[in-house]
Structure formats: structure tokens, C-alpha cells
Amino acid sequence: MIEWEGRQIPETFAEIVDPAHTVVIMHDIQNDNTGPDGVFARDNRRIDVTQIVGPIAAFLDTARSHGVRVMYTQYTNLPNLGTFTDPRIRENYAIARDPEQRWRLENSHYGSHGWQTVDELAPKPGETVIGKMRTDAFIGTPLEYLLRLYRIRTIIHTGLATEVGILPTAWHAANLGFFVVVPRDCVGPMIKEHHAEAMSLLSRLTLVRDSGEITAAWAERS
């Protein structure tokens, strides 16, 4: 631990991911974007999470067993494209005004089955779920307030998508002064071709590790 001007600052990786001040956030693996009966599947753009669901489930269980707080984000829309920004309406205007195609944009409605996290990764009773209307999970949500309330210093990001929600949220977290960790085997992209570039940026902004390195650090401290 570094002593600096009356502050104690984590120095080693084990200190950074200390369960006492660490949260794991599971991002946006929801029925509408990854499930077989979701809107994305019907629109032939279902996100493939087969390679990461198992590692994430195991990682979350290990986190819970070490007393690490687990939180969730769920991308959230309202009916009638009520949460779409002006630029997004402009971008999708041809589809939005076409009654035959508009369903392609209507997904992840708050409280619906499509909005829920998939069963394999579902939150446990009492775990916090944050509905977010922007890809950055800090915008318009109580996330920062809750993290400060729980005395969190380190955020571990898992889930979707590296180039959509995880990158801006991790960047925002780093700017707010949190340590940020990304287990490379527990995150995935929305579009595969963008994953490597997103991970390259995340490697500059955060501590990118294998999940096994994180769980080993927890085992070491316990």
C-alpha cells in the first residue's frame, strides 16, 4: 500500500482487487440482444455470447464466494422510441417511420422479458440492477452514487459489449478516479470486427487481465 499525504493507495494487483472495495459489474447480456427469441435474433443480428457466458457465470460465482459485490446493468428503452436521442432518430429515421420495420428498433423495453438478463447470468436476490438509457452506465443513473456509498474503489467490467457499453463506462470510471479492471475472457463485442480495437483502447485505460489472475488474487488475500 502506498502512503501519500495521509492517503492509502492500493499498489499491488491483489490490493487493487481487494474484495472489501471491489465491485463486479455485469453489462447488458439480455434476452433481446442475445437470446434465441429476442428482437436481435428475429432481425438476424443476435449477439453471440456462447464463448463468454460460462466464464462469466463462473467468475461471478467466485466473486460472490469471496464477498465481492456484484451489480448489473441492463440497457433500457421505452416504447415508441421514447429514449432515442435526436441523432439516433435521424440515423434510423427510415426504419422508425416504416410500420413494417419499426419493430427492429423496439427492444429492451423496461420491465419486459427482453429487457431481463439471460437466465444463465441472472442477478441473485438483493443484487443491484441499474437500467441505463445510454451506453455509458454513468449517464442518467445512480451508479456513481451507489459506488461511493459502498466505498468502492475498483470496478471489474464483464459482459457486453467491449466497443459499445464497456469502453465508455470504463473510460468514465477512470476519469472519476476508480481503478478499472477488465477480464479479457469475460467480455465480448457486439460486432466481432471491433473487438480487438476496443480491447486495445481498454488496455491503455484499464488493467486487462485473465479472470484467473483476479480470482487468484482473491484467493491470495483470503
N, C-alpha and C positions, 0 to 999 in steps of 0.2 A: 504494500500500500504506500502510495506517495503522500508525504506530509507537505502541504503547501499553504502557507498563510492561513493556518487554522483549519484547512480543509483536508479531508482524507479522500484520496482519489485512487480508484482501482488501477492496478498496474499490470498484474498477470492476467492471462485469459481466464483462469479459474476465479479470480476476484471479480472480473468484469461480469461473468455469467452467474455470480453468486445467487442462488435461489431466493435469498432474502430480498433482493431488489430487482429481480428479473421477471419479465412477462413474455410469454409466447403469444403472438397474435396469428391466428389462422384466418387468412384472407379468402373470402369470395368463392369457395368451391360449392356452388349452389346447384339446385336441381335444374333451373332453367338454362344455365350455361354449360353444365357438364353431364346432366342426367339423360338417360335414353328417351325420356318422354318430355324433355324440356323444349322451350322455344328454339334454342340454338340447334337442337337435333332435328327438329322439323324444318329448319331453314338450312340444313346441311352445313352448319358451321359449329357443330358441337366441339367443345374443347376437350382434348384427350388428356385425362389425368391418371391413366392406368399405371403409369410408372411412379407416380408420387403419392398416391393415396395410402398405400401400405406403409412406406417410410414415415409419412406424416402421422398416421394413426399410432405407430409405434413410438414416435418421438413425443407426441402429446401425452401418451400414457406414462412414459418415463418422466416427463416434466412434472406431471401430476404426482407421481410417486415420490418426487423429491421436494414437493411443496411449492413448485413454481406456479405462479398464477397463469391461467390460460384465458385468453379473450378471443372474441371472434368479430370479424367484420362481415357484413352482408350487403352487397351492392343493392341499392333500393331505388325503385321507380314508383311513381304514382300513375294512376290511369290517365288516359288522354295526353300522354307525354308531358304530364304536369311538372316534371323535374328536369326536362330538357332545357339546356341553355339556348340562347338565340343562335350562336354559331352552330350548335348541334342540329337545331331545327332547319337552319339554312342548308347544312350539309346533307340532311336526309329528307328534304322537302318533297321531292318527287315520290318517295315511298310513303311519307307521312300523310299526304293528301289523297293517296290512292286506297280506296276501301278494300281492294283485293290484296294489298300488300302490307297495310299498316300493322297487322299482327306481328310482323317481323321485328318491329321496334318495341312492342308491348311485352316486356318480360320483367321478371323480378319485382312484381308488384308487392308492396309492403303487406306482409301477413299471409301471402299466398304460398301454396306448396312450392312453386317455382322459386320463390324467394329464400326458402329454407336451405340451410347447409345440408349436403348429402348425408344419408344415414350413417355411412361408414365413419364420418368425422363429426357427427353431431355434438353440440355442446353438452356437457354434463350439467345436471341441476345446479343452479347457483352461479354458473359461469356467465360473464357479461357478453352480450351480443350487441354490437353497435351497427345500426343501419346507417349507411352512408349514401349520399346522393351524388357525390363526386368521387373520382378515383382516389384522390388523396384522402385518407381516412381521418385527417385532422380537420378538414374543411366542413364547417357546419355541424360538428358532432361534439360530444362531451369527452372525447378521447383524452386530450391533454389534461383536462381537469381530473379525470379518474386516475391517470398515471401519476400525477402529482399527489393526489390524495393517498394513493397506495405506496408512495415513496419509491416509485420505480426509477431506476437509473439506466436499465438496459432493456432493449426491445429486441426480441428474436422474431423475425418475419418468416412465416411459412405460407404455402398456398399459391393463389393466383392473383394477378399474373405479373411476372417479373417486369415486363415492359409497360404494364398498364397501371396497376394499383400499387405494387410493392415499391417500384422505383420512386415515384413521387412521395409516398408515405415515408420511406426510409430517408430520403433527402430532407424532408421536412423535419423528421425526428432528429437527424444530425444537426440541423440548424437550431433546434430547440435545446441542444446540449445533451441529448441521450446518447449512450453507447448503442450502436446498432449492429446486430449480427444476423447474417443470412446463411442458413444451412443449405448448401447447393443442391443436396439430394431431396430437399423438401419444398422446392419451389418450381414452378413451371410457367411457360408463356401462354399467352392467348394465341399468338401466331409464332410458330416454331422459328421462322427465319429471323425474328427479332430477339430471340433469347440470348444469343451469345453477346450481342451488343449491350443488352440490358445488364447482363452479368458483368461485363467489362466495366460499365459505369458503377455498378454496385460494389465492385472490388476496389474502386477508388474511394467510395464514400463510406464503406462499412467493412466489418470483419466478415469475410466469406470463409466458411469452414464446412467440413462434413459434419453431419449431425452426430456421428460417433465421437468427434472431438469434444462436442458440447456435453454429451452425456458422460463422457469420461471425466470431464472437469467437475461435473456434479458429483460423480461417484468419489472423486478425489476429496472434495470438500466434506462429504458426508462420512 
